[in-house]
């Protein structure tokens, strides 16, 4: 095995691992958003990824993902907020003011 083929193999493995890591972060974020909406008596509608990048947070290098969270407070309206996660940790939730039933 030459050095070039080893570099290509390691690159493919790294890309596959990062894809698997991003899928895990997405699944965690969906569960978190669902749980957050249940705790605050909201109806979870959808979660869509807006941006993904590698970033440093508190000295740790990981994926910083910003999601668009769509929810409803009464079932007939829809609001859009943002949720920011860093790895498997939600670091920010920004929801607009919504009507309380």
N, C-alpha and C positions, 0 to 999 in steps of 0.2 A: 504494500500500500504506500503510495507516494504522499508527500506532504500536502499536495493540492487536493487529492481525494479525501484526505483526512479532514482538511479544513472545510470542504464542501459537506461532508457527513456531519461534522459538528455543527455547522450552520443550520442544516436541515433539522437536526435534533433540537437546537435552541429555538428555532421558529415554531416547531411543533409544541415544545414545552410552553412557550409564551401564549400560543393559541389556547392550549388547555388551561393555562392560568387565567386568561381573560374570560373564558367560559365559566370557570369557577367563581370569579368575581361577579359576573353577570347573574348567576344563579343566586348568590348570596344577596345581591342588591334587590332582586325581585322579592325574595323572602322578607328582607328588611322593610321594603316599601309596603308590602302587604300587611305586615305586622304593625307598622307605624300607623297605617290607615285604620286598622281595626282598633287600636288603642285610643285613637282620637275620633272615633265614630264617623269615619269617612268611608266612602266607597272607592276602592282602588280600581282605576280604569286601565291605565297602561304605564309602561316605563320604556323610554327610548333613549338610546345612547346618543349624546350630542358631541362629545369629544373624548378622545383617549390619548394619553401621552405618558411617557416615563418622566417622573418628577421626584424631587426629594422633599420629604416632609419629616420634620423632627429628626434629621440625620439619617433617614432611611430612604433608599432608592426603590421605588415600586411604581405600579401603574396608577395614575390619577385619572379617574373616569367621572365625567359630568353627565348626569342623566336628566331627561325631561320627564317629570312625574305628572301624570294627569289623574285627577281625582274629582269626586263629586261629594257635596255635603248633603244634598237632598235627593239625588237620583235623577233630577231633571236638569241640573246645571253641570258645567264642567269647568274646572280650574286647572291651570298649569303652573307648576313650581319646578324647582331644580333640587337635585340631590347630588352631592359630590362625595365620592368614595376614594379612599386611598388604600389600595389592596383590599383586604376584607374588613375594612373599618370605614364607617360613614363619618365624615368629618364636618359635613354641613348640610342642613336642610333649609331651603328657602321656599316658603309657601306664601302665596298672596292671601290677603284678607278674604275670608269666605263667609257665606251666610250660615248661621247656626239655626237648626230647626228647634 
